[in-house]
Amino acid sequence: MSMHFGLLILVPCISSLQFTNPCEKSSQTVDASDFTKLIDHLNYSVNYKVDPCEDFYQFSCGNWIANTNDTLMNWEEISPFSKMYRLYEEDQIKALNSTEQSKSDAITQARRLYRSCIRAEEEWNSTGVSGIDYVMSKIRKFGIFPMLSEEPFDEAQFNAEFDFTWLLAYFNQDDTVLDFVPRVTLLSYHVQDFTRKLQMNFTELLLRLMKLIAADKGINYRKTNTQPDILALRIFMSKIYALPRSLPISMNLSQVDGTIYKANWTEYLFLTAPPIVHPYIAEDPTVAVRSKEYIEKLNEVLNETSPRTLTNYAVLGKISRITWSLLDDDLFHNDTALDELYSAHYGLSDQPFLEMLAKINLLRKTEDYLRLTTSIDQRSYETKFSTAGYDINAFYLPDANHIMVPLPFLQFPVFDESFPRSYLYGSVGSIIGHEISHSLDVQGRLYDGNGEKREWWKKTWTEEYDKRALCYKEQYDKVKIPIFNISLNGTITLAENIADNEGMKISYRAYKKYAAKLKDPAKSESLHGFTQDQLYFLGFSQKFCRKTAEFTLYEELFDSHAPSEFRADMVSKNFPPFASAFHCSSKSRMNAEHRCSIW
């Protein structure tokens, strides 16, 4: 079995946008003065009162959680990654606010756009309209919020005035590729995968959400009748998430019209696409349909669901994504706003923000449409639309068979050039190992080294792989989440669990190969009471430190990743070198009797 990867390799000697000589300090010694930053971080994070052999997550992150005093919003999570993003955002704002002259036209244009955006935000805030009022006013254009309304819901008026094609065009006016396979959100719900206890939790949390919105809107919650609406939502959502998927197919645009709940896709494209591609649309082109069976079944569910339930679902979906302190999506959250601002191409002047943004969107979207009309069957477009250079995240793309590690990802506390290599192999190394391991998770293994999806394994390989993967599924199925008194779902988290476990093994083996080449014995000495192997595992675990609001904890039950504390502990329990590094007895919680492994 052979695989090859396209890798974006970032040498771990990079500080922000300044590049230093990565090998200048090749002879690290374990002098505490060289590692002050890491020692401070360990003191801030580690709870020395906890036995690492009983609860490694609380040992490595207990003090971090206690010392993180940030007040959490209802949907918020605070983690090293959220802090990294905040710092990166602050750096970008500082750069955009700078009055220093730049030789780069692109930077000048970006600053001009940012200043115009700030003026637009100030004007918007001066109206005194809160974020939720702004969204609700939009929603009321096609229907009120039945769940929290004392007014009767007029379904006849809804059916007469509701134009799904125009609604799609409005909410997706900046999108080039639409995906109707449901994403995991706060409102995700799948009855078959969870217990009655989880259904009760869903109802309770949704009731609490309704009370919060009612209080914000000045609605007398006691006069509303939300229970029947919540039951209808539960039934609707269970149907949506049970819909079957099928393989992608190609169809003519005219064949797609009307396949999704009253939507005319030809009209939609004329409404949203730049004029330059209108002749192409008029020719009834071939389009890619990701899952025809899913769309057909979705249409059946939508047609049999009451407009009242559909409206409640649409409103809740929109409200759950509100970012309270920033502008509406139409004004600020636009992934084209600061992307590829080539001065000669966009040529922005000091015009109103919306005009500037509209110009950027039109030009960028024209590029995207022209590219897609000529390469609809190529996998290259997926890379362009899937990632962004400013993400605080790493990616594996099976179609292209490569991983991406954006530069902003390499920040403290995950990375710092002063950290010992043992810690970096645990933090950054395990992340890269995780992404590489996705190439051979339950989905990634279906793609060969060229990114082609095909049956390329021998039957005996597949049978043995499935047997080992089942071990992970059953192992994670048994993990209890105390706050909700339910278990993890080992099926929906399987791919990520495999990547977590196998990825750490990859990085650990790489670290041991590196350590074996060291000629200076001092490099193997302890630091701040920790051996180099222990520092490796701390580097792995501490990137999972987080403080989470209850609503976000609930949302994680539907995520493809296990909650952070279980990602840290389960992987460590599965890996024998962890127990050896911390001298855990055979009866300790972190020294598992039964372990899972693919490779």
Buried (B, 14 or more C-beta within 10 A) or exposed (E): EEBEEEBEEBEBBBBEEEEEEEEEEEEBEBEEEBBEBBBEBBEBBBBEEBBBBBBBBBBBBBBBBEEBEEEBEBBBBBBBBBBBBEBBEEBBEEBBEEEEEEEEBBBBBBBBBBBBBBEBBEEBEEEEEBBBEBBBEBBEEBBBBBBBBEEEBBBEEBEEEBBBBBBBBBBBBBBBBEEEEBEBBBBBBBBEBBEEEBBEBBBEBBBEBBBBBBEBBEBEBEEBEBEEBBEBBBBBBBBBBEBEEBEEEEEEBEBBBEBBBBBBBBBBBBBBBBEEBEEBBEEEBEBEBBBBBBBBBBBEBBEEBBBBBBBBBBBBEBBBEBEEEEBBBBBBEBEBBBEEBEBEEBEBEEEEBEEBBBBBBBBBBBBBBBBBEEEEEEBEBBBBBEBBEBBBBBBBBBBBBBBBBBBBBBBBBBBBBEBBBBBBBBBBBBBBBBBBBBBBBBBBBBBBEEBEBEEBBEEEEEEEBEEEBEBBBEBBBEBEBEEBEBBBBBEBBBBBBBBBBBBBBBBBBBBEEBBEEBEEEEBEEEBBEBBBBBBBBBBBBBBBBBBBBBBBBBBBBBBEBBBBBBBBBBBBBBBEBBBEBBEBEEEBEBBBEEEBBBE
